[in-house]
């Protein structure tokens, strides 16, 4: 069993997916989580590649948010598309990352993901509220590499 597969329990994964569903319920924004064991390239560069592979750069309002984690590398990144980045700026992502890191350092990865998703969802709701006809453009499932 790979580290990526064993990293979160099935219950933890379900709770993370539910956090994504709830966060997206009030916004047109899209949130994804991607977990892989390791990467040969810098975390932010890898996150940008995954962002594209997951078609997150194709959302109508450019308001996708990816939380990327390389387990063995102990590195994670929050990567937002242009629409949300232009509004919230780097300071928001850094503060969200700090909240998540405080949980990760204690080994509570599920709670770190959930709180990061909630924070991203609050900003997406504020700046990209759900309107009649909005559809869920991307899967809420955790992707793995």
N, CA, C and O of each residue as an XYZ file, in Angstrom:
580
protein
N       0.849     -1.186      0.000
C       0.000      0.000      0.000
C       0.891      1.244      0.000
O       1.797      1.362      0.825
N       0.635      2.154     -0.911
C       1.462      3.369     -0.984
C       1.122      4.322      0.156
O       0.057      4.237      0.767
N       2.053      5.226      0.423
C       1.808      6.222      1.472
C       0.590      7.076      1.143
O      -0.161      7.473      2.035
N       0.402      7.353     -0.140
C      -0.735      8.178     -0.542
C      -2.038      7.471     -0.216
O      -2.970      8.094      0.292
N      -2.117      6.173     -0.502
C      -3.322      5.407     -0.267
C      -3.626      5.314      1.224
O      -4.784      5.415      1.629
N      -2.595      5.123      2.039
C      -2.793      4.918      3.474
C      -2.816      6.220      4.265
O      -3.029      6.199      5.477
N      -2.604      7.328      3.612
C      -2.439      8.593      4.303
C      -3.678      9.015      5.086
O      -3.561      9.434      6.238
N      -4.840      8.916      4.495
C      -6.105      9.271      5.148
C      -7.006      8.043      5.194
O      -6.998      7.219      4.279
N      -7.775      7.931      6.259
C      -8.745      6.836      6.315
C      -9.893      7.137      5.356
O     -10.062      8.273      4.912
N     -10.665      6.127      5.046
C     -11.814      6.327      4.168
C     -12.793      7.321      4.794
O     -13.385      8.136      4.087
N     -12.964      7.258      6.106
C     -13.843      8.192      6.804
C     -13.305      9.618      6.692
O     -14.067     10.553      6.445
N     -11.993      9.784      6.874
C     -11.379     11.105      6.728
C     -11.617     11.649      5.325
O     -11.988     12.810      5.155
N     -11.401     10.803      4.323
C     -11.610     11.238      2.944
C     -13.061     11.667      2.722
O     -13.318     12.682      2.074
N     -13.999     10.900      3.256
C     -15.414     11.245      3.099
C     -15.725     12.588      3.760
O     -16.506     13.373      3.223
N     -15.128     12.856      4.910
C     -15.357     14.126      5.600
C     -14.755     15.296      4.827
O     -15.320     16.390      4.820
N     -13.628     15.076      4.184
C     -13.017     16.120      3.359
C     -13.888     16.401      2.138
O     -14.115     17.561      1.795
N     -14.373     15.355      1.485
C     -15.252     15.519      0.324
C     -16.534     16.240      0.742
O     -17.032     17.092      0.005
N     -17.067     15.911      1.905
C     -18.276     16.587      2.402
C     -17.988     18.062      2.685
O     -18.833     18.918      2.423
N     -16.800     18.363      3.216
C     -16.425     19.768      3.446
C     -16.386     20.526      2.122
O     -16.815     21.678      2.052
N     -15.875     19.889      1.080
C     -15.855     20.514     -0.244
C     -17.285     20.757     -0.723
O     -17.613     21.842     -1.203
N     -18.126     19.743     -0.588
C     -19.525     19.881     -1.030
C     -20.216     21.039     -0.309
O     -20.901     21.844     -0.941
N     -20.041     21.122      0.990
C     -20.673     22.188      1.766
C     -20.111     23.556      1.401
O     -20.859     24.528      1.291
N     -18.801     23.636      1.214
C     -18.175     24.912      0.858
C     -18.655     25.388     -0.508
O     -18.847     26.586     -0.717
N     -18.848     24.459     -1.435
C     -19.266     24.820     -2.792
C     -20.762     25.074     -2.913
O     -21.231     25.604     -3.919
N     -21.498     24.697     -1.894
C     -22.960     24.824     -1.936
C     -23.420     26.270     -2.122
O     -24.475     26.518     -2.706
N     -22.636     27.212     -1.629
C     -23.031     28.620     -1.661
C     -22.177     29.474     -2.586
O     -22.156     30.699     -2.468
N     -21.472     28.823     -3.508
C     -20.578     29.562     -4.400
C     -20.530     28.902     -5.770
O     -20.838     27.720     -5.923
N     -20.139     29.688     -6.753
C     -19.894     29.120     -8.073
C     -18.459     28.596     -8.156
O     -18.083     27.977     -9.152
N     -17.661     28.838     -7.125
C     -16.268     28.403     -7.109
C     -16.123     26.901     -6.992
O     -17.061     26.196     -6.620
N     -14.934     26.423     -7.314
C     -14.613     25.002     -7.271
C     -13.389     24.777     -6.404
O     -12.399     25.499     -6.518
N     -13.457     23.773     -5.535
C     -12.348     23.422     -4.650
C     -12.000     21.962     -4.898
O     -12.883     21.107     -4.963
N     -10.715     21.683     -5.036
C     -10.240     20.305     -5.193
C      -9.081     20.078     -4.236
O      -8.368     21.008     -3.859
N      -8.910     18.816     -3.852
C      -7.769     18.374     -3.055
C      -7.046     17.312     -3.869
O      -7.667     16.385     -4.388
N      -5.730     17.454     -3.976
C      -4.912     16.450     -4.665
C      -3.793     16.026     -3.728
O      -3.081     16.860     -3.168
N      -3.648     14.712     -3.566
C      -2.621     14.152     -2.691
C      -1.771     13.181     -3.507
O      -2.289     12.327     -4.226
N      -0.458     13.335     -3.377
C       0.445     12.358     -3.978
C       1.614     12.147     -3.036
O       1.834     12.935     -2.115
N       2.353     11.092     -3.269
C       3.438     10.752     -2.360
C       4.580     11.754     -2.426
O       5.047     12.243     -1.397
N       5.031     12.060     -3.647
C       6.217     12.889     -3.803
C       6.225     13.498     -5.196
O       5.495     13.059     -6.085
N       7.060     14.515     -5.372
C       7.217     15.121     -6.682
C       8.677     15.476     -6.907
O       9.397     15.841     -5.978
N       9.089     15.364     -8.135
C      10.465     15.698     -8.513
C      10.659     17.207     -8.667
O      11.787     17.698     -8.687
N       9.548     17.933     -8.774
C       9.648     19.384     -8.997
C       9.095     20.150     -7.801
O       8.460     19.567     -6.922
N       9.335     21.441     -7.770
C       8.901     22.289     -6.658
C       7.378     22.180     -6.473
O       6.644     22.062     -7.454
N       6.907     22.219     -5.223
C       5.488     22.016     -4.947
C       4.546     22.957     -5.709
O       3.522     22.514     -6.228
N       4.884     24.245     -5.778
C       3.977     25.168     -6.456
C       3.931     24.875     -7.951
O       2.869     24.957     -8.568
N       5.071     24.534     -8.530
C       5.098     24.192     -9.961
C       4.284     22.922    -10.216
O       3.533     22.841    -11.188
N       4.439     21.943     -9.339
C       3.672     20.697     -9.477
C       2.173     20.985     -9.309
O       1.351     20.444    -10.048
N       1.823     21.830     -8.345
C       0.414     22.169     -8.124
C      -0.184     22.821     -9.367
O      -1.335     22.551     -9.711
N       0.580     23.673    -10.042
C       0.079     24.314    -11.263
C      -0.177     23.280    -12.359
O      -1.140     23.398    -13.117
N       0.682     22.275    -12.439
C       0.487     21.203    -13.422
C      -0.774     20.417    -13.093
O      -1.599     20.160    -13.969
N      -0.921     20.034    -11.818
C      -2.112     19.287    -11.389
C      -3.364     20.125    -11.618
O      -4.385     19.601    -12.065
N      -3.298     21.413    -11.320
C      -4.411     22.348    -11.525
C      -4.908     22.236    -12.966
O      -6.111     22.145    -13.212
N      -3.985     22.242    -13.896
C      -4.325     22.139    -15.315
C      -4.847     20.741    -15.656
O      -5.842     20.606    -16.367
N      -4.175     19.703    -15.148
C      -4.608     18.329    -15.425
C      -6.031     18.063    -14.938
O      -6.772     17.301    -15.559
N      -6.412     18.698    -13.816
C      -7.759     18.524    -13.266
C      -8.771     19.463    -13.925
O      -9.939     19.509    -13.537
N      -8.303     20.204    -14.922
C      -9.135     21.154    -15.680
C      -9.699     22.276    -14.802
O     -10.759     22.835    -15.085
N      -8.972     22.585    -13.744
C      -9.405     23.642    -12.841
C      -9.236     25.016    -13.475
O      -9.874     25.982    -13.059
N      -8.383     25.098    -14.473
C      -8.169     26.360    -15.176
C      -9.242     26.616    -16.238
O      -9.167     27.591    -16.986
N     -10.232     25.738    -16.293
C     -11.293     25.876    -17.286
C     -12.637     26.276    -16.673
O     -13.661     26.250    -17.356
N     -12.641     26.644    -15.390
C     -13.901     27.081    -14.796
C     -14.291     28.428    -15.406
O     -13.436     29.235    -15.769
N     -15.573     28.643    -15.506
C     -16.084     29.834    -16.192
C     -15.566     31.139    -15.602
O     -15.179     32.042    -16.343
N     -15.556     31.246    -14.270
C     -15.168     32.497    -13.618
C     -13.731     32.488    -13.097
O     -13.331     33.389    -12.360
N     -12.965     31.480    -13.476
C     -11.567     31.369    -13.033
C     -11.462     31.431    -11.509
O     -10.632     32.147    -10.949
N     -12.344     30.645    -10.851
C     -12.421     30.689     -9.394
C     -12.218     29.312     -8.754
O     -12.874     28.964     -7.772
N     -11.304     28.546     -9.328
C     -10.953     27.260     -8.751
C      -9.845     27.405     -7.722
O      -8.987     28.282     -7.832
N      -9.875     26.526     -6.713
C      -8.853     26.493     -5.668
C      -8.405     25.050     -5.492
O      -9.222     24.160     -5.258
N      -7.102     24.827     -5.607
C      -6.534     23.500     -5.411
C      -5.688     23.489     -4.147
O      -4.851     24.367     -3.931
N      -5.923     22.475     -3.314
C      -5.043     22.227     -2.169
C      -4.243     20.983     -2.536
O      -4.790     19.887     -2.657
N      -2.939     21.176     -2.709
C      -2.035     20.120     -3.165
C      -1.117     19.714     -2.019
O      -0.562     20.569     -1.329
N      -0.957     18.394     -1.815
C      -0.074     17.887     -0.766
C       0.788     16.760     -1.309
O       0.280     15.805     -1.897
N       2.106     16.875     -1.106
C       3.051     15.782     -1.377
C       3.428     15.195     -0.018
O       4.183     15.807      0.738
N       2.908     14.019      0.286
C       3.005     13.419      1.618
C       4.452     13.212      2.065
O       4.857     13.740      3.101
N       5.231     12.456      1.303
C       6.602     12.131      1.712
C       7.488     13.372      1.746
O       8.429     13.447      2.536
N       7.182     14.354      0.881
C       7.970     15.584      0.834
C       7.603     16.555      1.957
O       8.328     17.511      2.230
N       6.459     16.291      2.605
C       5.936     17.169      3.661
C       5.797     18.605      3.156
O       6.193     19.564      3.819
N       5.219     18.716      1.953
C       5.016     20.012      1.306
C       3.571     20.130      0.854
O       2.996     19.172      0.338
N       2.979     21.314      1.050
C       1.655     21.541      0.497
C       1.524     22.976      0.026
O       2.227     23.877      0.483
N       0.602     23.155     -0.902
C       0.403     24.440     -1.567
C      -1.086     24.653     -1.752
O      -1.837     23.707     -1.988
N      -1.504     25.904     -1.645
C      -2.856     26.282     -2.039
C      -2.706     27.115     -3.304
O      -2.004     28.126     -3.322
N      -3.368     26.681     -4.343
C      -3.222     27.311     -5.654
C      -4.599     27.777     -6.131
O      -5.487     26.962     -6.381
N      -4.765     29.081     -6.253
C      -6.029     29.636     -6.734
C      -5.900     30.131     -8.157
O      -4.825     30.545     -8.591
N      -7.006     30.084     -8.880
C      -7.017     30.594    -10.250
C      -7.079     32.121    -10.236
O      -7.270     32.731     -9.183
N      -6.920     32.722    -11.388
C      -6.820     34.180    -11.531
C      -7.999     34.933    -10.918
O      -7.800     35.953    -10.257
N      -9.218     34.447    -11.126
C     -10.395     35.152    -10.631
C     -10.386     35.348     -9.123
O     -10.666     36.446     -8.642
N     -10.070     34.304     -8.374
C     -10.045     34.406     -6.913
C      -8.748     35.061     -6.439
O      -8.771     35.849     -5.494
N      -7.626     34.752     -7.074
C      -6.344     35.357     -6.663
C      -6.348     36.871     -6.802
O      -5.789     37.572     -5.958
N      -6.966     37.376     -7.849
C      -7.013     38.827     -8.055
C      -7.776     39.536     -6.943
O      -7.564     40.726     -6.709
N      -8.648     38.830     -6.268
C      -9.473     39.435     -5.217
C      -8.860     39.269     -3.827
O      -8.762     40.240     -3.076
N      -8.444     38.040     -3.475
C      -8.017     37.800     -2.092
C      -6.535     38.040     -1.856
O      -6.149     38.379     -0.738
N      -5.702     37.880     -2.856
C      -4.275     38.130     -2.693
C      -3.542     37.054     -1.924
O      -4.151     36.155     -1.344
N      -2.220     37.160     -1.928
C      -1.351     36.153     -1.320
C      -1.512     36.058      0.195
O      -1.369     34.972      0.756
N      -1.804     37.158      0.861
C      -1.937     37.152      2.314
C      -3.015     36.209      2.799
O      -2.853     35.538      3.818
N      -4.120     36.157      2.065
C      -5.202     35.244      2.449
C      -4.739     33.799      2.357
O      -4.977     33.002      3.265
N      -4.073     33.464      1.254
C      -3.628     32.075      1.092
C      -2.580     31.715      2.141
O      -2.571     30.587      2.635
N      -1.711     32.635      2.484
C      -0.698     32.368      3.518
C      -1.353     32.128      4.870
O      -0.965     31.207      5.589
N      -2.343     32.946      5.226
C      -3.009     32.755      6.524
C      -3.772     31.433      6.547
O      -3.811     30.758      7.576
N      -4.372     31.064      5.431
C      -5.077     29.782      5.349
C      -4.079     28.633      5.453
O      -4.328     27.643      6.141
N      -2.968     28.772      4.774
C      -1.924     27.746      4.826
C      -1.388     27.591      6.249
O      -1.110     26.471      6.679
N      -1.237     28.693      6.984
C      -0.757     28.626      8.367
C      -1.727     27.870      9.267
O      -1.310     27.092     10.124
N      -3.017     28.101      9.070
C      -4.034     27.366      9.848
C      -3.923     25.879      9.561
O      -3.927     25.058     10.479
N      -3.826     25.540      8.295
C      -3.714     24.135      7.918
C      -2.440     23.519      8.484
O      -2.467     22.410      9.017
N      -1.328     24.236      8.370
C      -0.038     23.723      8.842
C      -0.067     23.439     10.340
O       0.559     22.484     10.801
N      -0.788     24.260     11.102
C      -0.849     24.024     12.554
C      -1.506     22.679     12.851
O      -1.110     21.995     13.795
N      -2.491     22.297     12.068
C      -3.124     20.975     12.237
C      -2.220     19.868     11.701
O      -2.088     18.816     12.326
N      -1.601     20.102     10.547
C      -0.731     19.090      9.954
C       0.420     18.745     10.893
O       0.796     17.578     11.007
N       0.983     19.749     11.567
C       2.104     19.511     12.478
C       1.706     18.605     13.634
O       2.543     17.899     14.197
N       0.418     18.630     13.987
C      -0.086     17.766     15.062
C      -0.531     16.408     14.524
O      -0.982     15.552     15.285
N      -0.404     16.215     13.221
C      -0.821     14.957     12.619
C      -2.295     14.885     12.295
O      -2.786     13.831     11.892
N      -3.013     15.985     12.461
C      -4.451     16.006     12.187
C      -4.694     16.556     10.779
O      -5.139     17.689     10.596
N      -4.390     15.721      9.807
C      -4.467     16.143      8.410
C      -5.899     16.395      7.962
O      -6.169     17.344      7.226
N      -6.811     15.546      8.406
C      -8.204     15.741      8.017
C      -8.692     17.111      8.446
O      -9.292     17.826      7.643
N      -8.452     17.493      9.682
C      -8.927     18.787     10.183
C      -8.239     19.937      9.464
O      -8.863     20.966      9.203
N      -6.968     19.776      9.144
C      -6.266     20.798      8.378
C      -6.906     21.019      7.027
O      -7.127     22.158      6.615
N      -7.206     19.924      6.333
C      -7.880     20.050      5.035
C      -9.252     20.689      5.189
O      -9.605     21.599      4.439
N     -10.024     20.217      6.156
C     -11.384     20.734      6.352
C     -11.357     22.240      6.618
O     -12.139     22.985      6.027
N     -10.474     22.689      7.491
C     -10.423     24.122      7.793
C      -9.928     24.944      6.609
O     -10.416     26.050      6.381
N      -8.970     24.421      5.857
C      -8.519     25.109      4.653
C      -9.642     25.225      3.627
O      -9.811     26.269      2.997
N     -10.396     24.167      3.464
C     -11.533     24.155      2.540
C     -12.589     25.159      2.996
O     -13.142     25.899      2.184
N     -12.861     25.179      4.292
C     -13.862     26.121      4.819
C     -13.437     27.568      4.583
O     -14.252     28.394      4.171
N     -12.168     27.878      4.840
C     -11.676     29.247      4.635
C     -11.769     29.637      3.160
O     -12.213     30.738      2.835
N     -11.354     28.743      2.273
C     -11.450     29.027      0.837
C     -12.920     29.197      0.446
O     -13.260     30.094     -0.326
N     -13.779     28.347      0.973
C     -15.209     28.428      0.666
C     -15.835     29.741      1.104
O     -16.693     30.286      0.410
N     -15.406     30.253      2.260
C     -15.941     31.538      2.746
C     -15.610     32.663      1.772
O     -16.466     33.492      1.462
N     -14.375     32.692      1.291
C     -13.982     33.738      0.343
C     -14.664     33.555     -1.010
O     -15.073     34.530     -1.640
N     -14.784     32.315     -1.451
C     -15.476     32.064     -2.714
C     -16.943     32.491     -2.617
O     -17.486     33.090     -3.545
N     -17.574     32.177     -1.485
C     -18.977     32.569     -1.293
C     -19.114     34.096     -1.307
O     -20.040     34.640     -1.909
N     -18.194     34.768     -0.644
C     -18.229     36.227     -0.552
C     -18.075     36.885     -1.921
O     -18.794     37.831     -2.242
N     -17.150     36.390     -2.716
C     -16.814     37.040     -3.984
C     -17.443     36.391     -5.211
O     -17.566     37.022     -6.260
N     -17.842     35.120     -5.074
C     -18.457     34.384     -6.182
C     -19.678     33.617     -5.657
O     -19.683     32.386     -5.670
N     -20.709     34.333     -5.194
C     -21.860     33.643     -4.615
C     -22.590     32.779     -5.642
O     -22.572     33.053     -6.842
N     -23.226     31.739     -5.136
C     -24.022     30.864     -5.981
C     -25.182     31.669     -6.548
O     -25.793     32.470     -5.840
N     -25.478     31.462     -7.796
C     -26.641     32.080     -8.427
C     -27.415     31.002     -9.169
O     -26.885     29.932     -9.469
N     -28.658     31.293     -9.455
C     -29.527     30.360    -10.171
C     -28.832     29.877    -11.443
O     -28.325     30.682    -12.225
N     -28.812     28.592    -11.640
C     -28.209     28.026    -12.835
C     -26.760     27.595    -12.675
O     -26.212     26.946    -13.566
N     -26.116     27.950    -11.535
C     -24.740     27.502    -11.313
C     -24.708     25.976    -11.229
O     -25.604     25.355    -10.658
N     -23.683     25.395    -11.794
C     -23.518     23.947    -11.721
C     -22.153     23.619    -11.123
O     -21.225     24.427    -11.174
N     -22.053     22.435    -10.565
C     -20.785     21.953    -10.039
C     -19.950     21.545    -11.246
O     -20.219     20.517    -11.869
N     -18.942     22.338    -11.579
C     -18.169     22.124    -12.798
C     -17.139     21.000    -12.678
O     -16.743     20.410    -13.683
N     -16.704     20.702    -11.443
C     -15.653     19.707    -11.236
C     -16.017     18.759    -10.105
O     -16.804     19.100     -9.222
N     -15.438     17.571    -10.139
C     -15.663     16.580     -9.101
C     -15.198     17.101     -7.739
O     -14.257     17.890     -7.651
N     -15.868     16.649     -6.689
C     -15.458     16.995     -5.319
C     -14.518     15.933     -4.741
O     -13.962     16.124     -3.660
N     -14.342     14.839     -5.438
C     -13.517     13.738     -4.944
C     -12.048     14.154     -4.831
O     -11.571     15.005     -5.582
N     -11.356     13.548     -3.896
C      -9.926     13.775     -3.735
C      -9.216     13.064     -4.884
O      -9.463     11.885     -5.139
N      -8.341     13.779     -5.571
C      -7.564     13.132     -6.627
C      -6.222     12.708     -6.039
O      -5.711     13.327     -5.106
N      -5.670     11.652     -6.599
C      -4.406     11.108     -6.086
C      -3.458     10.846     -7.228
O      -3.852     10.430     -8.317
N      -2.188     11.101     -6.946
C      -1.180     10.876     -7.981
C      -0.149      9.888     -7.549
O       0.773      9.586     -8.306
